[in-house]
Amino acid sequence: MSSVEYALFALSSLIVIIDPIATVPAFLAMTPHDTPENRVRMARLACQVAAILLLLFAIGGRWLFHFLGITIPALQMAGSVILLLIALDMLKAERSKAQETHEEVEAGAAKADIAVTPMAVPMLAGPGAISTVLLLQAKADTWVKHGLLYACIALVCLGSYFVFAISARGAQWLSPIVLRVTTRVMGLVLAAIAMQFLLNALKELGLVNFK
């Protein structure tokens, strides 16, 4: 896989799994009495925290799993299962409980500041996003690809901030029908990504052979 192909794969994977557009309704529901300026502030902090957490896993994830004795194929297979479960919920136009639960949204609505929890973790940097970052890091076989992964994480989190900043004034642009269609399409893409990670694991184990 060339550096350009890797960058496009990493960027699309992170966009699909973080999916800030689908997070907007929960963001608005948790901040019903906040001013647009305060919403923007919380969105900025949430995206900063999510970016830092994902970058930490991107930088140190390989050494952590090496220390624990976890192989790359095992990580790929576990990650593919997590991503597939999230994708199946997305195909039903639902936010997966791996991203946030109903209880977390309700608890967030009662908090004065929801930036770190539940916005940053687990809504943006949840198990699915962390698994995706670890899997992408495992595929980065050059320092250039490592740098591209870090850039993709920063870019997606920056894009997420802009989505939340725009929605902070009420998200009149957000159509429920468009949201459901977008969620289902992204769910289909995420399911394909999950299967690709599984196939990569089987190939590394020598169980399948394809180009």
Backbone torsions as a table, in degrees:
resi	resn	phi	psi	omega
1	MET	NA	124.8	-179.9
2	SER	-72.6	168.2	180.0
3	SER	-63.0	-38.2	179.1
4	VAL	-65.9	-45.5	178.3
5	GLU	-61.7	-41.3	179.1
6	TYR	-63.7	-43.4	-179.2
7	ALA	-61.9	-43.6	179.7
8	LEU	-65.7	-39.9	179.0
9	PHE	-65.6	-44.3	-179.9
10	ALA	-64.7	-44.5	-178.3
11	LEU	-63.8	-46.6	-179.3
12	SER	-65.7	-39.0	179.7
13	SER	-62.8	-44.2	-178.3
14	LEU	-69.7	-38.4	178.2
15	ILE	-62.1	-44.1	-177.0
16	VAL	-67.5	-43.1	-175.4
17	ILE	-76.8	-37.7	178.3
18	ILE	-75.5	-42.2	171.0
19	ASP	45.8	66.4	-176.4
20	PRO	-63.2	-30.1	-179.1
21	ILE	-61.5	-41.4	179.9
22	ALA	-70.7	-17.2	179.8
23	THR	-85.3	-16.4	-175.7
24	VAL	-56.2	-47.6	-179.5
25	PRO	-57.8	-41.2	178.0
26	ALA	-66.6	-38.8	178.0
27	PHE	-59.7	-45.2	179.6
28	LEU	-69.9	-37.9	-179.4
29	ALA	-65.8	-30.1	-178.7
30	MET	-85.0	-10.6	-178.0
31	THR	-127.7	49.5	-173.8
32	PRO	-67.8	-26.5	-175.0
33	HIS	-108.7	5.9	179.8
34	ASP	-86.4	149.3	175.7
35	THR	-73.3	158.2	176.6
36	PRO	-55.0	-37.3	-180.0
37	GLU	-65.1	-40.1	180.0
38	ASN	-70.1	-36.2	175.9
39	ARG	-61.6	-43.5	179.5
40	VAL	-62.8	-41.2	178.9
41	ARG	-61.5	-45.4	179.7
42	MET	-65.8	-39.0	178.7
43	ALA	-63.8	-40.6	179.4
44	ARG	-63.5	-45.6	179.7
45	LEU	-65.2	-41.6	-179.8
46	ALA	-60.9	-44.1	-178.8
47	CYS	-69.8	-34.3	177.1
48	GLN	-65.7	-45.3	179.7
49	VAL	-63.9	-43.4	179.5
50	ALA	-61.6	-42.8	-179.8
51	ALA	-63.1	-43.8	-180.0
52	ILE	-62.8	-44.6	-178.7
53	LEU	-63.4	-45.8	-179.4
54	LEU	-66.4	-36.6	177.7
55	LEU	-66.1	-37.2	177.6
56	LEU	-61.8	-42.4	177.7
57	PHE	-69.4	-35.3	178.6
58	ALA	-66.2	-33.8	-178.2
59	ILE	-82.9	-45.1	-172.5
60	GLY	-109.3	1.1	-176.1
61	GLY	-61.6	-41.3	-176.9
62	ARG	-63.1	-43.8	-179.8
63	TRP	-67.6	-35.3	178.5
64	LEU	-62.4	-46.9	-178.1
65	PHE	-73.7	-29.6	173.9
66	HIS	-64.7	-40.4	178.5
67	PHE	-64.1	-36.1	-179.3
68	LEU	-82.9	-6.6	179.7
69	GLY	77.3	25.4	-179.6
70	ILE	-95.7	126.6	-177.5
71	THR	-82.6	161.0	178.9
72	ILE	-61.8	-46.1	177.3
73	PRO	-58.2	-38.8	178.1
74	ALA	-63.6	-41.1	178.1
75	LEU	-64.8	-41.9	179.8
76	GLN	-64.0	-41.5	-179.2
77	MET	-68.1	-43.2	178.0
78	ALA	-64.4	-43.2	179.0
79	GLY	-63.6	-37.7	179.5
80	SER	-64.4	-35.9	178.2
81	VAL	-65.8	-45.7	179.5
82	ILE	-60.7	-46.7	-178.8
83	LEU	-65.4	-37.1	179.7
84	LEU	-66.2	-40.5	178.2
85	LEU	-62.6	-41.8	176.9
86	ILE	-65.0	-41.7	-179.2
87	ALA	-62.0	-39.2	-179.8
88	LEU	-64.0	-37.9	175.3
89	ASP	-66.9	-40.0	179.7
90	MET	-65.0	-34.9	178.1
91	LEU	-65.5	-20.6	174.8
92	LYS	-95.4	11.2	-179.6
93	ALA	60.4	39.8	178.1
94	GLU	-123.7	147.7	171.5
95	ARG	-79.5	129.4	-178.9
96	SER	-67.4	148.0	175.8
97	LYS	-68.5	-14.1	173.8
98	ALA	-72.8	-18.5	178.4
99	GLN	-96.0	-46.0	168.3
100	GLU	-164.5	149.5	178.1
101	THR	-100.7	165.3	178.0
102	HIS	-61.0	-37.3	-179.8
103	GLU	-65.4	-36.6	179.2
104	GLU	-68.1	-37.5	177.3
105	VAL	-65.1	-43.6	179.1
106	GLU	-64.1	-41.8	178.4
107	ALA	-64.9	-37.0	178.1
108	GLY	-64.1	-36.8	179.8
109	ALA	-64.7	-25.6	-179.0
110	ALA	-89.4	-6.9	-177.5
111	LYS	-91.1	150.3	177.8
112	ALA	-72.9	-31.6	-178.5
113	ASP	-140.2	117.8	-174.9
114	ILE	-105.7	14.6	-172.0
115	ALA	-62.7	-50.9	-175.4
116	VAL	-78.9	-52.4	174.1
117	THR	-130.3	132.0	4.6
118	PRO	-96.1	6.4	-174.4
119	MET	-65.0	-59.9	-177.5
120	ALA	-66.2	-48.7	178.8
121	VAL	-130.8	119.0	13.0
122	PRO	-106.9	6.6	-170.6
123	MET	-67.4	-38.0	178.4
124	LEU	-99.3	-55.9	-179.2
125	ALA	-102.8	67.7	178.6
126	GLY	-94.0	-170.9	-179.4
127	PRO	-56.6	-39.0	-179.5
128	GLY	-64.8	-45.7	-179.7
129	ALA	-66.3	-41.8	179.1
130	ILE	-64.3	-42.5	178.0
131	SER	-61.8	-41.6	179.5
132	THR	-62.3	-44.2	179.2
133	VAL	-61.8	-43.0	179.6
134	LEU	-64.1	-40.5	179.2
135	LEU	-67.5	-40.3	178.6
136	LEU	-66.8	-37.5	178.5
137	GLN	-64.5	-36.3	179.1
138	ALA	-65.5	-26.3	179.9
139	LYS	-88.0	-9.9	-179.1
140	ALA	-82.1	102.2	-175.8
141	ASP	-100.0	6.0	176.0
142	THR	-137.6	160.5	178.0
143	TRP	-66.3	-29.2	177.3
144	VAL	-62.1	-43.4	-180.0
145	LYS	-68.4	-35.2	175.0
146	HIS	-61.2	-44.3	177.9
147	GLY	-63.1	-39.2	178.2
148	LEU	-64.9	-37.3	178.0
149	LEU	-63.2	-45.0	178.8
150	TYR	-61.3	-41.3	180.0
151	ALA	-65.4	-39.3	179.7
152	CYS	-65.2	-40.8	177.6
153	ILE	-60.8	-47.5	-179.9
154	ALA	-63.0	-40.5	-177.8
155	LEU	-66.9	-43.6	-179.5
156	VAL	-67.0	-40.7	178.1
157	CYS	-67.0	-36.6	175.5
158	LEU	-65.0	-43.3	176.8
159	GLY	-62.1	-38.2	178.0
160	SER	-62.0	-40.5	178.2
161	TYR	-60.4	-44.2	180.0
162	PHE	-63.8	-37.7	176.9
163	VAL	-61.2	-46.3	-179.9
164	PHE	-68.2	-37.0	179.7
165	ALA	-64.1	-39.3	177.8
166	ILE	-67.9	-40.6	-178.0
167	SER	-74.7	-12.6	-175.8
168	ALA	-61.4	-21.9	-179.3
169	ARG	-94.7	15.4	172.6
170	GLY	120.8	-14.3	177.2
171	ALA	53.4	47.1	176.6
172	GLN	-62.6	-20.7	-178.9
173	TRP	-76.3	-12.3	-171.9
174	LEU	-85.8	105.5	177.7
175	SER	-88.1	130.3	178.8
176	PRO	-57.5	-36.1	-179.6
177	ILE	-67.3	-45.7	178.7
178	VAL	-62.3	-39.9	179.8
179	LEU	-61.6	-45.0	-179.2
180	ARG	-65.7	-42.1	179.6
181	VAL	-64.2	-45.0	179.7
182	THR	-61.5	-42.0	-179.9
183	THR	-63.0	-42.2	-179.8
184	ARG	-66.9	-41.0	178.9
185	VAL	-63.6	-44.9	179.0
186	MET	-65.5	-32.6	176.2
187	GLY	-63.5	-40.5	178.0
188	LEU	-64.1	-44.0	178.6
189	VAL	-63.4	-42.1	-179.6
190	LEU	-65.1	-37.5	177.1
191	ALA	-62.1	-40.5	177.8
192	ALA	-64.8	-40.3	178.0
193	ILE	-63.3	-41.7	178.8
194	ALA	-60.9	-44.0	179.6
195	MET	-66.2	-34.4	178.4
196	GLN	-65.5	-40.9	176.5
197	PHE	-62.7	-39.0	178.9
198	LEU	-65.8	-42.9	178.4
199	LEU	-63.7	-38.4	177.9
200	ASN	-61.8	-40.0	178.8
201	ALA	-65.0	-44.1	179.8
202	LEU	-65.0	-34.7	178.1
203	LYS	-67.2	-42.4	179.7
204	GLU	-64.9	-29.4	178.1
205	LEU	-82.8	-5.5	-179.9
206	GLY	77.7	17.2	-178.2
207	LEU	-87.2	-22.5	175.8
208	VAL	-133.5	159.8	-179.2
209	ASN	-139.6	111.1	177.9
210	PHE	-148.9	161.4	-179.2
211	LYS	-89.1	NA	NA
